[in-house]
Each structure stands twice: as C-alpha cells, then as structure tokens.
Amino acid sequence: MLDRLKVRDANAGDLPVLVDHTLRMLKLNAEFDPLLKPSDEVEEEAFGYVREGLADGRGVVLVAEFDGNVAGIPHARIVYSRSYAPRLLGHVDKFYVVPGFRRKEVGSVLLSRVEEELRRKALR
C-alpha cells in the first residue's frame, strides 16, 4: 500500500479538503475530551488557520494521497523558543489520518516527511 501513497506539499487548491479534514480532527478531539468543545466559529477559524499555514514560510502543510484520495494531513511549523536551545523548534500543531488509512503506517510516513521539511526550513 505504501508504494501507492504520495505525500506532497499542500497548495491553495487543497484548501477545501484541508479545512474539511481539520474540522474532522477537531470534532474527533471533542469526542475524546468533552473539554475540547469546538467554538461556534470553528469553520471560519479552521479556514483562516489553514490559509495562514499555506502562506506561512515557516509552516509545513502536507497532503498524503492514496489513488487520488486524501489519506491524511499534517500541519506543522517552526517556532522560536525563548526557553530551550536550539531556539528553533518544530511544532506539529494538527495531524489527521482518515480512518480507513489508520494503522497502515500512513501516519509514520507523514511524520517522517514533516520532520524532514521542518529540518530543511530551520536550516534556511
């Protein structure tokens, strides 16, 4: 299966699917923890969050596709730390794997690629 999995940088054309999967992740989190209730503006906030992530030069937003279907999306970025050395840290903010692709190493592939991209961006 992994030989048919393609991981690529997300682009503006992916905005609808990125927002949809971000909303799915937020709602799933709320199912596990009732204290994480999505706000009334969650759709607008998800749209803004994804759009900013795509435009942010320190951000990493990827799409994993399997036969043209989205299998997962991670959102990560480089952040500056006042407390730790090294000062630049990679932070995975959102991570969603579609249920049918879980436990099939899609998440591991995505995380490896996120780490690669964060290292590359931190070295610039």
N, C-alpha and C positions, 0 to 999 in steps of 0.2 A: 504494500500500500504506500509506503513512504516514497517509493520511486515515482509515484504519480502526484505527490504533494509538491506544490510550488509555493515558495514564500517570496513575496515581493514587497517593495515599498508601496504604501498606500498613496493614492492621489485623490484629487478633488472629485473625480468621477466615482470614487468609492464612498463618498460622504453618506448617501442614504443607508448603505449596508453597514457602515461603521457606526452610525447613530443607532440603527436598529439593534445591532449586537451589543453596543454599550448599554442600551436600555434593558436588554435581556439580562445582562450581567448584574445591573443594579437591582432589578426586580428579584433575581435569584438570591442575591445577598440578603435582601429583605426577608426572604423565606427562611433563611438560616438564622437570622438575627433580627427579631422584631424591633430592636432599637434603631435599625438602619432603614427607616421608612423613607422612600423617595419623596422629595418635595413635590409640591403641586406644579412647579415649573420644571420638572425633571427633563421633559422633552426638549425644551428650549435650552436648558443648561447643557444637556448632552450634545446638542447640535453645536453650541458655542465651544464646548470643550474639544470636540473632535476637530472642528475648523481651526481652532488655535493650535492644536497639536500638529496638524498638517503644515501650518505656516511657520511653526517654531523651528529654527535651525538647530536647536539642541534636542529636539524631540525625535522619537522613533515611533512610527506608526506603521505596522506591517499588516499584510493580509496573507493568510495561508489558504490556498485553493486546492481542492481535490476535484479533478474533472470539471472545472468551472464553477464549483460550488464552494462558498466560503466555509472553511473548516475552523478558523479561529482568527482572533485579532488581539495583539498586544499594543498597549500604549506605554511608552517609557520616555524618560528624558534625563538629561544631565542636570544635576543640581549642585549648587555651591554650598559647601558645608563650612560653617564657622567653627565647628567643634572638632572635626576629625581631619586627619591627614590620611590620604590625599584630600585636598579641598574639593575636587570634583568627584562626585559620586553618581552612579547610575541608579535611577529610581524607577521601578516598574509600578506604574500607577493603576493600570487596568489590564486585565488579562482574561480573555474569554475564549473557550473552546466549545464549539457546537456539540450538544450532547451525543450525537451519532459518531463523533470523532474522538471522544474521550477514551482514555486508557488504550490508545493506539499510537502513543509516542508523538502525537501532533504537538502537544504542549512542550515536550522536551525539545523538539526541533525549533519551535518558535522561541523558546527561552534562549537556546544557543545562539540563534540569529540576533536576538535582541542584545545579548552580551557583546557579540561581535560589533554590532552597529554602535553601541554605546562607547565601547573602547575606541573605535575609529573616530567618533565625534569628539571624544575627550582629548584626543591627541592632536586635533587641529589647532 
